[in-house]
């Protein structure tokens, strides 16, 4: 089987979608699939080879095609860049004989629906439009997204639920906690509670920051970037902010924590119903206790065997859950659950679905 994967991303990129796409291409390759990842030509301050940057095998090809690299000019620039990549990648795809055409972006693969039969869209957000209606099949990252598309009258047999994944072996690392904490500037006199990820409002980070004021005997660490970072640093001087960290450093940074927090907000439908965060699987693979928002999207993967739950957007509830996690110690179910969500298992499901 041959798959052409179209992705309108800068590669490599620090953002989570980069690791998800590269890991999936590697996993397809592990099943003997011939994969070509088609990405736009864009200026990139990251000069490292994409395969080494993400630590994936060179069992697939990466092809860069022309695009007008105007993303730096805001929404209009991004639109122009997206259209130019869609045109270039569509022309490139037309001359390629492939068994399936796959993408997380609607625009690059929509033109192919008029010329090819097996056009597969991987949905990460609840988007429904004239393009989505034409796709042969949809891979949804959550049951919430599947319900969204069924409610929009897309037949359930055209939809596969495939949550995001993790390679557990990537997180089987041994670290000297004291040395790493010292390098990161994290004191270990008190238990360390850590959040890793973007600081977007729907991620619920501010609930953890509010809870930090109720936890004088705990060190709260936030590793992530976002527009609110400067404001957070001013308003929460008791919290250690590490800034952005690379996904490849995640296995090590997690080991400094006594508890890892997934504080997603219930105020956003994306957070409450549709998301499948990479950090959920990474945190399970770490063996570190997890405290998570009690949301349908999170409950699709986590349960009481591997996480302590709290009421979303409630700092008092989060404080209480952190107390239980710090006293109760490990919940051992996470590693077993994480192993069932390997990228290779996910790729196998998608291959079967697309054939």
Secondary structure by P-SEA (a helix, b strand, c coil): cbbbbbbccccccccaaaaaaaaaaaaaaaaccbbbbbbccccccccccccccccccccbbbbbbbccccccccaaaaaaaaaaaaaaaaaaaaaccccccccccccccccccccccbbbbbbcccccccccccccbbbbccaaaaaaaaaaccccccbbbbcccccccccccccaaaaaaaaaccccccbbbbcccccccccaaaaaaaaccccccbbbbbbbcccaaaaaaaacccccccccccccaaaaaaaaccbbbbcccccccccccccccaaaaaaaaaccbbbbccccccccccccccccccccccaaaaaaaaaaaaaaccccaaaaaaaaacaaaaaaaaaaaac
